[in-house]
Amino acid sequence: MAEQGQQQRQVRNEKIHSQKVKLDNAASLPPGTWISRRDGRLYRSAERGSLVEVRSKELEEFELLSEDPYEPDEHARLMATRANIRPNF
């Protein structure tokens, strides 16, 4: 059972960095755990999320760290580092 969980985490880590989006409103992010490539801030977007609006003057690039919006912070930091983004959370 523990081996299966470890395999799932490994597959999940291999899938990271496959999706990038540019938006001017972080509230429009698809579900998942996202990081801003500009400042390393973490954004979590769930299907029925409570993030109302985070706007910027310019388009901001976000990278998907995990499809799970509840990914533990420790894992998200590791994934951000692997994507050459300095985490700011």
PDB file of N, CA, C and O in Angstrom:
ATOM      1  N   MET A   1       0.820  -1.187   0.000  1.00  0.00           N
ATOM      2  CA  MET A   1       0.000   0.000   0.000  1.00  0.00           C
ATOM      3  C   MET A   1       0.871   1.261   0.000  1.00  0.00           C
ATOM      4  O   MET A   1       0.615   2.194  -0.762  1.00  0.00           O
ATOM      5  N   ALA A   2       1.887   1.287   0.844  1.00  0.00           N
ATOM      6  CA  ALA A   2       2.775   2.452   0.902  1.00  0.00           C
ATOM      7  C   ALA A   2       3.541   2.608  -0.404  1.00  0.00           C
ATOM      8  O   ALA A   2       3.811   3.723  -0.850  1.00  0.00           O
ATOM      9  N   GLU A   3       3.890   1.472  -1.013  1.00  0.00           N
ATOM     10  CA  GLU A   3       4.613   1.501  -2.284  1.00  0.00           C
ATOM     11  C   GLU A   3       3.755   2.117  -3.377  1.00  0.00           C
ATOM     12  O   GLU A   3       4.259   2.861  -4.218  1.00  0.00           O
ATOM     13  N   GLN A   4       2.465   1.814  -3.373  1.00  0.00           N
ATOM     14  CA  GLN A   4       1.563   2.365  -4.373  1.00  0.00           C
ATOM     15  C   GLN A   4       1.446   3.880  -4.214  1.00  0.00           C
ATOM     16  O   GLN A   4       1.445   4.607  -5.207  1.00  0.00           O
ATOM     17  N   GLY A   5       1.347   4.359  -2.975  1.00  0.00           N
ATOM     18  CA  GLY A   5       1.281   5.800  -2.718  1.00  0.00           C
ATOM     19  C   GLY A   5       2.538   6.497  -3.183  1.00  0.00           C
ATOM     20  O   GLY A   5       2.474   7.597  -3.732  1.00  0.00           O
ATOM     21  N   GLN A   6       3.689   5.868  -2.968  1.00  0.00           N
ATOM     22  CA  GLN A   6       4.958   6.439  -3.399  1.00  0.00           C
ATOM     23  C   GLN A   6       5.023   6.508  -4.923  1.00  0.00           C
ATOM     24  O   GLN A   6       5.514   7.492  -5.476  1.00  0.00           O
ATOM     25  N   GLN A   7       4.535   5.480  -5.601  1.00  0.00           N
ATOM     26  CA  GLN A   7       4.521   5.471  -7.061  1.00  0.00           C
ATOM     27  C   GLN A   7       3.615   6.573  -7.595  1.00  0.00           C
ATOM     28  O   GLN A   7       3.952   7.230  -8.580  1.00  0.00           O
ATOM     29  N   GLN A   8       2.459   6.782  -6.947  1.00  0.00           N
ATOM     30  CA  GLN A   8       1.539   7.828  -7.385  1.00  0.00           C
ATOM     31  C   GLN A   8       2.171   9.205  -7.231  1.00  0.00           C
ATOM     32  O   GLN A   8       2.015  10.056  -8.107  1.00  0.00           O
ATOM     33  N   ARG A   9       2.894   9.440  -6.114  1.00  0.00           N
ATOM     34  CA  ARG A   9       3.572  10.715  -5.914  1.00  0.00           C
ATOM     35  C   ARG A   9       4.640  10.933  -6.972  1.00  0.00           C
ATOM     36  O   ARG A   9       4.814  12.045  -7.471  1.00  0.00           O
ATOM     37  N   GLN A  10       5.356   9.863  -7.314  1.00  0.00           N
ATOM     38  CA  GLN A  10       6.413   9.974  -8.307  1.00  0.00           C
ATOM     39  C   GLN A  10       5.825  10.334  -9.671  1.00  0.00           C
ATOM     40  O   GLN A  10       6.362  11.191 -10.373  1.00  0.00           O
ATOM     41  N   VAL A  11       4.734   9.685 -10.043  1.00  0.00           N
ATOM     42  CA  VAL A  11       4.076   9.988 -11.312  1.00  0.00           C
ATOM     43  C   VAL A  11       3.581  11.419 -11.291  1.00  0.00           C
ATOM     44  O   VAL A  11       3.713  12.135 -12.284  1.00  0.00           O
ATOM     45  N   ARG A  12       3.007  11.852 -10.161  1.00  0.00           N
ATOM     46  CA  ARG A  12       2.496  13.211 -10.034  1.00  0.00           C
ATOM     47  C   ARG A  12       3.640  14.217 -10.184  1.00  0.00           C
ATOM     48  O   ARG A  12       3.469  15.245 -10.838  1.00  0.00           O
ATOM     49  N   ASN A  13       4.797  13.937  -9.590  1.00  0.00           N
ATOM     50  CA  ASN A  13       5.947  14.832  -9.700  1.00  0.00           C
ATOM     51  C   ASN A  13       6.486  14.882 -11.120  1.00  0.00           C
ATOM     52  O   ASN A  13       6.993  15.918 -11.549  1.00  0.00           O
ATOM     53  N   GLU A  14       6.385  13.782 -11.856  1.00  0.00           N
ATOM     54  CA  GLU A  14       6.859  13.760 -13.233  1.00  0.00           C
ATOM     55  C   GLU A  14       5.948  14.572 -14.151  1.00  0.00           C
ATOM     56  O   GLU A  14       6.391  15.039 -15.199  1.00  0.00           O
ATOM     57  N   LYS A  15       4.675  14.747 -13.771  1.00  0.00           N
ATOM     58  CA  LYS A  15       3.723  15.470 -14.592  1.00  0.00           C
ATOM     59  C   LYS A  15       3.816  16.988 -14.398  1.00  0.00           C
ATOM     60  O   LYS A  15       3.228  17.742 -15.173  1.00  0.00           O
ATOM     61  N   ILE A  16       4.540  17.439 -13.384  1.00  0.00           N
ATOM     62  CA  ILE A  16       4.557  18.865 -13.109  1.00  0.00           C
ATOM     63  C   ILE A  16       5.174  19.642 -14.252  1.00  0.00           C
ATOM     64  O   ILE A  16       5.891  19.090 -15.087  1.00  0.00           O
ATOM     65  N   HIS A  17       4.888  20.916 -14.273  1.00  0.00           N
ATOM     66  CA  HIS A  17       5.434  21.859 -15.235  1.00  0.00           C
ATOM     67  C   HIS A  17       4.938  21.592 -16.650  1.00  0.00           C
ATOM     68  O   HIS A  17       5.623  21.925 -17.617  1.00  0.00           O
ATOM     69  N   SER A  18       3.780  21.007 -16.782  1.00  0.00           N
ATOM     70  CA  SER A  18       3.280  20.719 -18.117  1.00  0.00           C
ATOM     71  C   SER A  18       2.291  21.775 -18.590  1.00  0.00           C
ATOM     72  O   SER A  18       1.899  21.785 -19.757  1.00  0.00           O
ATOM     73  N   GLN A  19       1.888  22.661 -17.688  1.00  0.00           N
ATOM     74  CA  GLN A  19       0.891  23.649 -18.089  1.00  0.00           C
ATOM     75  C   GLN A  19       1.288  25.028 -17.565  1.00  0.00           C
ATOM     76  O   GLN A  19       1.578  25.202 -16.382  1.00  0.00           O
ATOM     77  N   LYS A  20       1.294  25.998 -18.474  1.00  0.00           N
ATOM     78  CA  LYS A  20       1.561  27.385 -18.116  1.00  0.00           C
ATOM     79  C   LYS A  20       0.447  28.222 -18.704  1.00  0.00           C
ATOM     80  O   LYS A  20      -0.042  27.943 -19.799  1.00  0.00           O
ATOM     81  N   VAL A  21       0.048  29.246 -17.976  1.00  0.00           N
ATOM     82  CA  VAL A  21      -0.969  30.169 -18.473  1.00  0.00           C
ATOM     83  C   VAL A  21      -0.542  31.596 -18.172  1.00  0.00           C
ATOM     84  O   VAL A  21       0.194  31.845 -17.217  1.00  0.00           O
ATOM     85  N   LYS A  22      -1.008  32.529 -18.992  1.00  0.00           N
ATOM     86  CA  LYS A  22      -0.788  33.954 -18.761  1.00  0.00           C
ATOM     87  C   LYS A  22      -2.140  34.601 -18.579  1.00  0.00           C
ATOM     88  O   LYS A  22      -3.001  34.530 -19.456  1.00  0.00           O
ATOM     89  N   LEU A  23      -2.325  35.240 -17.420  1.00  0.00           N
ATOM     90  CA  LEU A  23      -3.602  35.866 -17.092  1.00  0.00           C
ATOM     91  C   LEU A  23      -3.369  37.211 -16.423  1.00  0.00           C
ATOM     92  O   LEU A  23      -2.288  37.470 -15.895  1.00  0.00           O
ATOM     93  N   ASP A  24      -4.376  38.058 -16.449  1.00  0.00           N
ATOM     94  CA  ASP A  24      -4.302  39.292 -15.668  1.00  0.00           C
ATOM     95  C   ASP A  24      -5.165  39.190 -14.416  1.00  0.00           C
ATOM     96  O   ASP A  24      -5.258  40.148 -13.649  1.00  0.00           O
ATOM     97  N   ASN A  25      -5.795  38.042 -14.203  1.00  0.00           N
ATOM     98  CA  ASN A  25      -6.643  37.828 -13.036  1.00  0.00           C
ATOM     99  C   ASN A  25      -6.421  36.404 -12.521  1.00  0.00           C
ATOM    100  O   ASN A  25      -6.851  35.439 -13.152  1.00  0.00           O
ATOM    101  N   ALA A  26      -5.759  36.279 -11.387  1.00  0.00           N
ATOM    102  CA  ALA A  26      -5.445  34.965 -10.824  1.00  0.00           C
ATOM    103  C   ALA A  26      -6.699  34.172 -10.463  1.00  0.00           C
ATOM    104  O   ALA A  26      -6.644  32.946 -10.365  1.00  0.00           O
ATOM    105  N   ALA A  27      -7.812  34.846 -10.267  1.00  0.00           N
ATOM    106  CA  ALA A  27      -9.048  34.143  -9.937  1.00  0.00           C
ATOM    107  C   ALA A  27      -9.547  33.301 -11.106  1.00  0.00           C
ATOM    108  O   ALA A  27     -10.436  32.467 -10.927  1.00  0.00           O
ATOM    109  N   SER A  28      -8.999  33.501 -12.282  1.00  0.00           N
ATOM    110  CA  SER A  28      -9.399  32.731 -13.465  1.00  0.00           C
ATOM    111  C   SER A  28      -8.582  31.466 -13.663  1.00  0.00           C
ATOM    112  O   SER A  28      -8.763  30.762 -14.656  1.00  0.00           O
ATOM    113  N   LEU A  29      -7.686  31.170 -12.733  1.00  0.00           N
ATOM    114  CA  LEU A  29      -6.851  29.971 -12.872  1.00  0.00           C
ATOM    115  C   LEU A  29      -7.693  28.705 -12.822  1.00  0.00           C
ATOM    116  O   LEU A  29      -8.624  28.619 -12.022  1.00  0.00           O
ATOM    117  N   PRO A  30      -7.384  27.725 -13.658  1.00  0.00           N
ATOM    118  CA  PRO A  30      -8.059  26.427 -13.567  1.00  0.00           C
ATOM    119  C   PRO A  30      -7.715  25.761 -12.230  1.00  0.00           C
ATOM    120  O   PRO A  30      -6.739  26.152 -11.590  1.00  0.00           O
ATOM    121  N   PRO A  31      -8.489  24.771 -11.798  1.00  0.00           N
ATOM    122  CA  PRO A  31      -8.223  24.114 -10.514  1.00  0.00           C
ATOM    123  C   PRO A  31      -6.804  23.544 -10.447  1.00  0.00           C
ATOM    124  O   PRO A  31      -6.291  22.986 -11.417  1.00  0.00           O
ATOM    125  N   GLY A  32      -6.191  23.702  -9.278  1.00  0.00           N
ATOM    126  CA  GLY A  32      -4.856  23.165  -9.045  1.00  0.00           C
ATOM    127  C   GLY A  32      -4.035  24.063  -8.155  1.00  0.00           C
ATOM    128  O   GLY A  32      -4.525  25.070  -7.644  1.00  0.00           O
ATOM    129  N   THR A  33      -2.774  23.691  -7.970  1.00  0.00           N
ATOM    130  CA  THR A  33      -1.815  24.487  -7.218  1.00  0.00           C
ATOM    131  C   THR A  33      -0.895  25.157  -8.227  1.00  0.00           C
ATOM    132  O   THR A  33      -0.229  24.478  -9.008  1.00  0.00           O
ATOM    133  N   TRP A  34      -0.854  26.472  -8.215  1.00  0.00           N
ATOM    134  CA  TRP A  34      -0.134  27.268  -9.199  1.00  0.00           C
ATOM    135  C   TRP A  34       0.913  28.139  -8.529  1.00  0.00           C
ATOM    136  O   TRP A  34       0.786  28.469  -7.349  1.00  0.00           O
ATOM    137  N   ILE A  35       1.942  28.513  -9.269  1.00  0.00           N
ATOM    138  CA  ILE A  35       2.942  29.437  -8.771  1.00  0.00           C
ATOM    139  C   ILE A  35       3.154  30.528  -9.808  1.00  0.00           C
ATOM    140  O   ILE A  35       3.168  30.275 -11.013  1.00  0.00           O
ATOM    141  N   SER A  36       3.318  31.740  -9.312  1.00  0.00           N
ATOM    142  CA  SER A  36       3.616  32.865 -10.199  1.00  0.00           C
ATOM    143  C   SER A  36       5.089  32.799 -10.564  1.00  0.00           C
ATOM    144  O   SER A  36       5.947  32.724  -9.685  1.00  0.00           O
ATOM    145  N   ARG A  37       5.382  32.826 -11.838  1.00  0.00           N
ATOM    146  CA  ARG A  37       6.779  32.787 -12.285  1.00  0.00           C
ATOM    147  C   ARG A  37       7.478  34.108 -11.971  1.00  0.00           C
ATOM    148  O   ARG A  37       8.705  34.143 -11.869  1.00  0.00           O
ATOM    149  N   ARG A  38       6.724  35.189 -11.816  1.00  0.00           N
ATOM    150  CA  ARG A  38       7.308  36.505 -11.553  1.00  0.00           C
ATOM    151  C   ARG A  38       7.810  36.638 -10.122  1.00  0.00           C
ATOM    152  O   ARG A  38       8.947  37.057  -9.902  1.00  0.00           O
ATOM    153  N   ASP A  39       6.975  36.285  -9.144  1.00  0.00           N
ATOM    154  CA  ASP A  39       7.354  36.533  -7.752  1.00  0.00           C
ATOM    155  C   ASP A  39       7.336  35.303  -6.850  1.00  0.00           C
ATOM    156  O   ASP A  39       7.623  35.418  -5.659  1.00  0.00           O
ATOM    157  N   GLY A  40       7.004  34.121  -7.391  1.00  0.00           N
ATOM    158  CA  GLY A  40       7.051  32.892  -6.607  1.00  0.00           C
ATOM    159  C   GLY A  40       5.917  32.704  -5.618  1.00  0.00           C
ATOM    160  O   GLY A  40       5.987  31.831  -4.753  1.00  0.00           O
ATOM    161  N   ARG A  41       4.873  33.513  -5.736  1.00  0.00           N
ATOM    162  CA  ARG A  41       3.731  33.350  -4.832  1.00  0.00           C
ATOM    163  C   ARG A  41       2.906  32.137  -5.235  1.00  0.00           C
ATOM    164  O   ARG A  41       2.786  31.805  -6.414  1.00  0.00           O
ATOM    165  N   LEU A  42       2.340  31.485  -4.223  1.00  0.00           N
ATOM    166  CA  LEU A  42       1.547  30.277  -4.435  1.00  0.00           C
ATOM    167  C   LEU A  42       0.074  30.639  -4.538  1.00  0.00           C
ATOM    168  O   LEU A  42      -0.427  31.457  -3.766  1.00  0.00           O
ATOM    169  N   TYR A  43      -0.616  30.030  -5.492  1.00  0.00           N
ATOM    170  CA  TYR A  43      -2.056  30.216  -5.670  1.00  0.00           C
ATOM    171  C   TYR A  43      -2.708  28.847  -5.712  1.00  0.00           C
ATOM    172  O   TYR A  43      -2.238  27.945  -6.405  1.00  0.00           O
ATOM    173  N   ARG A  44      -3.774  28.702  -4.979  1.00  0.00           N
ATOM    174  CA  ARG A  44      -4.546  27.454  -4.984  1.00  0.00           C
ATOM    175  C   ARG A  44      -5.926  27.773  -5.553  1.00  0.00           C
ATOM    176  O   ARG A  44      -6.601  28.698  -5.103  1.00  0.00           O
ATOM    177  N   SER A  45      -6.322  27.006  -6.530  1.00  0.00           N
ATOM    178  CA  SER A  45      -7.602  27.230  -7.182  1.00  0.00           C
ATOM    179  C   SER A  45      -8.395  25.926  -7.156  1.00  0.00           C
ATOM    180  O   SER A  45      -7.971  24.921  -7.726  1.00  0.00           O
ATOM    181  N   ALA A  46      -9.543  25.952  -6.493  1.00  0.00           N
ATOM    182  CA  ALA A  46     -10.404  24.773  -6.405  1.00  0.00           C
ATOM    183  C   ALA A  46     -11.650  25.002  -7.254  1.00  0.00           C
ATOM    184  O   ALA A  46     -11.957  26.132  -7.632  1.00  0.00           O
ATOM    185  N   GLU A  47     -12.353  23.932  -7.544  1.00  0.00           N
ATOM    186  CA  GLU A  47     -13.579  24.021  -8.352  1.00  0.00           C
ATOM    187  C   GLU A  47     -14.525  25.082  -7.792  1.00  0.00           C
ATOM    188  O   GLU A  47     -15.043  25.921  -8.529  1.00  0.00           O
ATOM    189  N   ARG A  48     -14.736  25.032  -6.513  1.00  0.00           N
ATOM    190  CA  ARG A  48     -15.623  25.995  -5.856  1.00  0.00           C
ATOM    191  C   ARG A  48     -14.800  26.842  -4.900  1.00  0.00           C
ATOM    192  O   ARG A  48     -15.116  26.952  -3.716  1.00  0.00           O
ATOM    193  N   GLY A  49     -13.754  27.430  -5.426  1.00  0.00           N
ATOM    194  CA  GLY A  49     -12.802  28.172  -4.604  1.00  0.00           C
ATOM    195  C   GLY A  49     -13.337  29.493  -4.102  1.00  0.00           C
ATOM    196  O   GLY A  49     -14.376  29.975  -4.553  1.00  0.00           O
ATOM    197  N   SER A  50     -12.610  30.073  -3.159  1.00  0.00           N
ATOM    198  CA  SER A  50     -13.029  31.329  -2.564  1.00  0.00           C
ATOM    199  C   SER A  50     -12.170  32.500  -3.036  1.00  0.00           C
ATOM    200  O   SER A  50     -12.368  33.626  -2.579  1.00  0.00           O
ATOM    201  N   LEU A  51     -11.221  32.258  -3.941  1.00  0.00           N
ATOM    202  CA  LEU A  51     -10.408  33.343  -4.468  1.00  0.00           C
ATOM    203  C   LEU A  51     -11.285  34.209  -5.357  1.00  0.00           C
ATOM    204  O   LEU A  51     -11.795  33.744  -6.376  1.00  0.00           O
ATOM    205  N   VAL A  52     -11.456  35.450  -4.979  1.00  0.00           N
ATOM    206  CA  VAL A  52     -12.363  36.309  -5.707  1.00  0.00           C
ATOM    207  C   VAL A  52     -11.669  36.961  -6.895  1.00  0.00           C
ATOM    208  O   VAL A  52     -12.115  36.817  -8.033  1.00  0.00           O
ATOM    209  N   GLU A  53     -10.571  37.683  -6.633  1.00  0.00           N
ATOM    210  CA  GLU A  53      -9.904  38.371  -7.725  1.00  0.00           C
ATOM    211  C   GLU A  53      -8.533  38.846  -7.271  1.00  0.00           C
ATOM    212  O   GLU A  53      -8.388  39.401  -6.182  1.00  0.00           O
ATOM    213  N   VAL A  54      -7.546  38.628  -8.097  1.00  0.00           N
ATOM    214  CA  VAL A  54      -6.212  39.177  -7.914  1.00  0.00           C
ATOM    215  C   VAL A  54      -5.793  39.687  -9.283  1.00  0.00           C
ATOM    216  O   VAL A  54      -5.446  38.893 -10.158  1.00  0.00           O
ATOM    217  N   ARG A  55      -5.819  40.990  -9.480  1.00  0.00           N
ATOM    218  CA  ARG A  55      -5.565  41.582 -10.791  1.00  0.00           C
ATOM    219  C   ARG A  55      -4.176  42.204 -10.852  1.00  0.00           C
ATOM    220  O   ARG A  55      -3.607  42.610  -9.839  1.00  0.00           O
ATOM    221  N   SER A  56      -3.658  42.265 -12.055  1.00  0.00           N
ATOM    222  CA  SER A  56      -2.402  42.965 -12.288  1.00  0.00           C
ATOM    223  C   SER A  56      -2.518  43.740 -13.599  1.00  0.00           C
ATOM    224  O   SER A  56      -3.365  43.430 -14.436  1.00  0.00           O
ATOM    225  N   LYS A  57      -1.661  44.752 -13.773  1.00  0.00           N
ATOM    226  CA  LYS A  57      -1.699  45.556 -14.990  1.00  0.00           C
ATOM    227  C   LYS A  57      -1.269  44.752 -16.202  1.00  0.00           C
ATOM    228  O   LYS A  57      -1.811  44.917 -17.295  1.00  0.00           O
ATOM    229  N   GLU A  58      -0.298  43.886 -16.004  1.00  0.00           N
ATOM    230  CA  GLU A  58       0.244  43.086 -17.098  1.00  0.00           C
ATOM    231  C   GLU A  58      -0.177  41.639 -16.937  1.00  0.00           C
ATOM    232  O   GLU A  58      -0.573  41.206 -15.855  1.00  0.00           O
ATOM    233  N   LEU A  59      -0.088  40.905 -18.020  1.00  0.00           N
ATOM    234  CA  LEU A  59      -0.351  39.476 -17.940  1.00  0.00           C
ATOM    235  C   LEU A  59       0.728  38.841 -17.074  1.00  0.00           C
ATOM    236  O   LEU A  59       1.913  39.135 -17.226  1.00  0.00           O
ATOM    237  N   GLU A  60       0.317  37.987 -16.185  1.00  0.00           N
ATOM    238  CA  GLU A  60       1.253  37.301 -15.306  1.00  0.00           C
ATOM    239  C   GLU A  60       1.285  35.830 -15.699  1.00  0.00           C
ATOM    240  O   GLU A  60       0.247  35.238 -15.995  1.00  0.00           O
ATOM    241  N   GLU A  61       2.462  35.251 -15.702  1.00  0.00           N
ATOM    242  CA  GLU A  61       2.611  33.852 -16.089  1.00  0.00           C
ATOM    243  C   GLU A  61       2.563  32.973 -14.846  1.00  0.00           C
ATOM    244  O   GLU A  61       3.286  33.201 -13.876  1.00  0.00           O
ATOM    245  N   PHE A  62       1.705  31.972 -14.894  1.00  0.00           N
ATOM    246  CA  PHE A  62       1.560  31.007 -13.813  1.00  0.00           C
ATOM    247  C   PHE A  62       1.930  29.634 -14.327  1.00  0.00           C
ATOM    248  O   PHE A  62       1.680  29.301 -15.486  1.00  0.00           O
ATOM    249  N   GLU A  63       2.523  28.845 -13.463  1.00  0.00           N
ATOM    250  CA  GLU A  63       2.876  27.477 -13.833  1.00  0.00           C
ATOM    251  C   GLU A  63       2.171  26.520 -12.883  1.00  0.00           C
ATOM    252  O   GLU A  63       2.156  26.724 -11.669  1.00  0.00           O
ATOM    253  N   LEU A  64       1.593  25.480 -13.452  1.00  0.00           N
ATOM    254  CA  LEU A  64       0.895  24.473 -12.663  1.00  0.00           C
ATOM    255  C   LEU A  64       1.908  23.590 -11.950  1.00  0.00           C
ATOM    256  O   LEU A  64       2.774  22.985 -12.582  1.00  0.00           O
ATOM    257  N   LEU A  65       1.792  23.519 -10.622  1.00  0.00           N
ATOM    258  CA  LEU A  65       2.648  22.625  -9.850  1.00  0.00           C
ATOM    259  C   LEU A  65       1.956  21.291  -9.624  1.00  0.00           C
ATOM    260  O   LEU A  65       2.597  20.239  -9.642  1.00  0.00           O
ATOM    261  N   SER A  66       0.654  21.337  -9.413  1.00  0.00           N
ATOM    262  CA  SER A  66      -0.096  20.114  -9.140  1.00  0.00           C
ATOM    263  C   SER A  66      -1.555  20.337  -9.515  1.00  0.00           C
ATOM    264  O   SER A  66      -2.077  21.443  -9.378  1.00  0.00           O
ATOM    265  N   GLU A  67      -2.202  19.293  -9.984  1.00  0.00           N
ATOM    266  CA  GLU A  67      -3.634  19.373 -10.272  1.00  0.00           C
ATOM    267  C   GLU A  67      -4.446  19.347  -8.983  1.00  0.00           C
ATOM    268  O   GLU A  67      -5.641  19.642  -8.992  1.00  0.00           O
ATOM    269  N   ASP A  68      -3.797  18.994  -7.873  1.00  0.00           N
ATOM    270  CA  ASP A  68      -4.440  18.956  -6.564  1.00  0.00           C
ATOM    271  C   ASP A  68      -4.318  20.330  -5.910  1.00  0.00           C
ATOM    272  O   ASP A  68      -3.209  20.749  -5.579  1.00  0.00           O
ATOM    273  N   PRO A  69      -5.438  21.046  -5.714  1.00  0.00           N
ATOM    274  CA  PRO A  69      -5.345  22.367  -5.098  1.00  0.00           C
ATOM    275  C   PRO A  69      -4.925  22.307  -3.631  1.00  0.00           C
ATOM    276  O   PRO A  69      -4.603  23.340  -3.043  1.00  0.00           O
ATOM    277  N   TYR A  70      -4.924  21.131  -3.037  1.00  0.00           N
ATOM    278  CA  TYR A  70      -4.575  20.979  -1.624  1.00  0.00           C
ATOM    279  C   TYR A  70      -3.216  20.310  -1.445  1.00  0.00           C
ATOM    280  O   TYR A  70      -2.953  19.701  -0.409  1.00  0.00           O
ATOM    281  N   GLU A  71      -2.360  20.421  -2.446  1.00  0.00           N
ATOM    282  CA  GLU A  71      -1.005  19.870  -2.382  1.00  0.00           C
ATOM    283  C   GLU A  71      -0.289  20.480  -1.171  1.00  0.00           C
ATOM    284  O   GLU A  71      -0.328  21.697  -0.987  1.00  0.00           O
ATOM    285  N   PRO A  72       0.368  19.649  -0.340  1.00  0.00           N
ATOM    286  CA  PRO A  72       1.075  20.194   0.831  1.00  0.00           C
ATOM    287  C   PRO A  72       2.140  21.221   0.421  1.00  0.00           C
ATOM    288  O   PRO A  72       2.788  21.084  -0.617  1.00  0.00           O
ATOM    289  N   ASP A  73       2.303  22.234   1.244  1.00  0.00           N
ATOM    290  CA  ASP A  73       3.264  23.306   0.956  1.00  0.00           C
ATOM    291  C   ASP A  73       4.670  22.771   0.717  1.00  0.00           C
ATOM    292  O   ASP A  73       5.372  23.258  -0.169  1.00  0.00           O
ATOM    293  N   GLU A  74       5.093  21.771   1.498  1.00  0.00           N
ATOM    294  CA  GLU A  74       6.445  21.232   1.349  1.00  0.00           C
ATOM    295  C   GLU A  74       6.651  20.671  -0.060  1.00  0.00           C
ATOM    296  O   GLU A  74       7.696  20.881  -0.676  1.00  0.00           O
ATOM    297  N   HIS A  75       5.644  19.956  -0.559  1.00  0.00           N
ATOM    298  CA  HIS A  75       5.734  19.390  -1.913  1.00  0.00           C
ATOM    299  C   HIS A  75       5.730  20.509  -2.955  1.00  0.00           C
ATOM    300  O   HIS A  75       6.467  20.454  -3.940  1.00  0.00           O
ATOM    301  N   ALA A  76       4.894  21.523  -2.727  1.00  0.00           N
ATOM    302  CA  ALA A  76       4.809  22.626  -3.682  1.00  0.00           C
ATOM    303  C   ALA A  76       6.140  23.384  -3.744  1.00  0.00           C
ATOM    304  O   ALA A  76       6.558  23.809  -4.821  1.00  0.00           O
ATOM    305  N   ARG A  77       6.810  23.555  -2.595  1.00  0.00           N
ATOM    306  CA  ARG A  77       8.118  24.225  -2.597  1.00  0.00           C
ATOM    307  C   ARG A  77       9.133  23.429  -3.401  1.00  0.00           C
ATOM    308  O   ARG A  77       9.900  23.991  -4.183  1.00  0.00           O
ATOM    309  N   LEU A  78       9.131  22.132  -3.205  1.00  0.00           N
ATOM    310  CA  LEU A  78      10.058  21.265  -3.927  1.00  0.00           C
ATOM    311  C   LEU A  78       9.797  21.334  -5.437  1.00  0.00           C
ATOM    312  O   LEU A  78      10.735  21.431  -6.229  1.00  0.00           O
ATOM    313  N   MET A  79       8.535  21.284  -5.826  1.00  0.00           N
ATOM    314  CA  MET A  79       8.184  21.341  -7.242  1.00  0.00           C
ATOM    315  C   MET A  79       8.552  22.695  -7.848  1.00  0.00           C
ATOM    316  O   MET A  79       8.995  22.762  -8.995  1.00  0.00           O
ATOM    317  N   ALA A  80       8.369  23.773  -7.081  1.00  0.00           N
ATOM    318  CA  ALA A  80       8.732  25.098  -7.575  1.00  0.00           C
ATOM    319  C   ALA A  80      10.236  25.183  -7.812  1.00  0.00           C
ATOM    320  O   ALA A  80      10.679  25.725  -8.824  1.00  0.00           O
ATOM    321  N   THR A  81      11.009  24.654  -6.891  1.00  0.00           N
ATOM    322  CA  THR A  81      12.462  24.665  -7.033  1.00  0.00           C
ATOM    323  C   THR A  81      12.887  23.875  -8.260  1.00  0.00           C
ATOM    324  O   THR A  81      13.791  24.288  -8.986  1.00  0.00           O
ATOM    325  N   ARG A  82      12.239  22.746  -8.492  1.00  0.00           N
ATOM    326  CA  ARG A  82      12.554  21.940  -9.678  1.00  0.00           C
ATOM    327  C   ARG A  82      12.216  22.677 -10.972  1.00  0.00           C
ATOM    328  O   ARG A  82      12.795  22.394 -12.021  1.00  0.00           O
ATOM    329  N   ALA A  83      11.283  23.616 -10.897  1.00  0.00           N
ATOM    330  CA  ALA A  83      10.902  24.398 -12.076  1.00  0.00           C
ATOM    331  C   ALA A  83      11.724  25.681 -12.181  1.00  0.00           C
ATOM    332  O   ALA A  83      11.420  26.559 -12.988  1.00  0.00           O
ATOM    333  N   ASN A  84      12.765  25.779 -11.359  1.00  0.00           N
ATOM    334  CA  ASN A  84      13.633  26.967 -11.326  1.00  0.00           C
ATOM    335  C   ASN A  84      12.891  28.244 -10.966  1.00  0.00           C
ATOM    336  O   ASN A  84      13.158  29.313 -11.516  1.00  0.00           O
ATOM    337  N   ILE A  85      11.941  28.113 -10.023  1.00  0.00           N
ATOM    338  CA  ILE A  85      11.206  29.260  -9.507  1.00  0.00           C
ATOM    339  C   ILE A  85      11.467  29.321  -8.005  1.00  0.00           C
ATOM    340  O   ILE A  85      11.279  28.329  -7.301  1.00  0.00           O
ATOM    341  N   ARG A  86      11.894  30.469  -7.517  1.00  0.00           N
ATOM    342  CA  ARG A  86      12.154  30.606  -6.090  1.00  0.00           C
ATOM    343  C   ARG A  86      10.815  30.777  -5.370  1.00  0.00           C
ATOM    344  O   ARG A  86      10.122  31.773  -5.579  1.00  0.00           O
ATOM    345  N   PRO A  87      10.446  29.803  -4.517  1.00  0.00           N
ATOM    346  CA  PRO A  87       9.159  29.891  -3.826  1.00  0.00           C
ATOM    347  C   PRO A  87       9.136  31.053  -2.836  1.00  0.00           C
ATOM    348  O   PRO A  87      10.115  31.304  -2.133  1.00  0.00           O
ATOM    349  N   ASN A  88       8.029  31.741  -2.793  1.00  0.00           N
ATOM    350  CA  ASN A  88       7.821  32.864  -1.874  1.00  0.00           C
ATOM    351  C   ASN A  88       6.602  32.571  -1.009  1.00  0.00           C
ATOM    352  O   ASN A  88       5.671  33.372  -0.920  1.00  0.00           O
ATOM    353  N   PHE A  89       6.633  31.404  -0.375  1.00  0.00           N
ATOM    354  CA  PHE A  89       5.537  31.000   0.513  1.00  0.00           C
ATOM    355  C   PHE A  89       6.054  30.026   1.547  1.00  0.00           C
ATOM    356  O   PHE A  89       5.290  29.562   2.394  1.00  0.00           O
TER     357      PHE A  89
END
